[in-house]
Amino acid sequence: MTSSVSAWLWSERFWLPENVSWADLESPPPGVEYPRLKHIFIALPLAVGVFLLRQLFERLVAKPCAHILQIQAGVPRRAQSSDVLERVYQSKACPDTRQLEGLSKQLDWDVRKIQRWFRVRRNQDRPSTQKKFCESMWRFTFYLGIFMYAIRHLWVSPWMWDTRHCWYNYPFQSLSPGQYNYYVAELAFYWSLMFSQFTDIRRKDFFIMLVHHLATIMLITFSYANNMLRAGTLVMCVHDLSDIFLEAAKLANYAKYQRLCDGLFVVFSISFFLTRLVIYPFWIVHSVLFESWEIIGPYQAWWLLNGLLLVLQVLHIIWFYLVARIAIKAIFKGKVSKDDRSDIESSSDDETRTKPPSQTLIPKDNNHTANLNGNTHDH
């Protein structure tokens, strides 16, 4: 049964073009290496290393920077001890009017006092500004580093300047060390986000982000398995760029450099527009849709890939609408409104969060993501 499930999952007719088999990819010419799924599994132990590296980075680098910028951890006010209210809070952090009235009768407390208790209790679970600063600094450092690495590799790659090279001789395209390192680093990072979700402060979008990270991990893994690395590296690189400016804007916001924050957010909005509404659809998606059809022809996984890329483009349009509203207010009012930012992202139950993926504003993301006052994950 296991073998039949495996054969169905890795059907050659689904994942590969016509007249190509997995056996063909198992026997590359001398001096040539094709991607093999087992090679990408090293991302799992590396993800543990990335997770531990993040802990060291936040403690040894980010926290000292926060102290220099006078960003304090802060000690939230503690809610009065109440087993009854705590049990209700664990199931529903914002009880409705009927529940408040019932609790008022049960505890003989004024309704306003109970409302105040829940407000204080929610504030207890909010991450401190220092913690959010440290997490954003870690993501900023990763996105900046991985983007610079990707550009260094792609700059000398012919498919960056002519996307038709993504499909010439596909899938018999050799795997370069740069491609392998890039894929492993991105995959390890997203696995580390999976780990950190269970150790970080639990947020209201926990399950949304869990699904987002799982989908990103699957897409990276499958694109590696069927050797669609050239197009994959372009997609990841395009999504990483705007996240750099987003995390930088958050850092400026936490440090209370409002003008710098607003300026960076406008730069983020412009970069988001250029990379995800111009370069991504008219360069990458166009290549995957039309150039690949012309050169290799469609097959079953081809339809799946294009469907996912088009769904992602729809999300980009929705996210950019939300981002543009904030950027316009930053330009014409001179300051990004805190309330409006919560339309994009929030880490509390009092705020509404909608996140563009890439962890972040994208789906790696993330994504990825965007209230400057909130806490986000990634790609």
Disulfide bonds with the S-S distance in Angstrom:
none
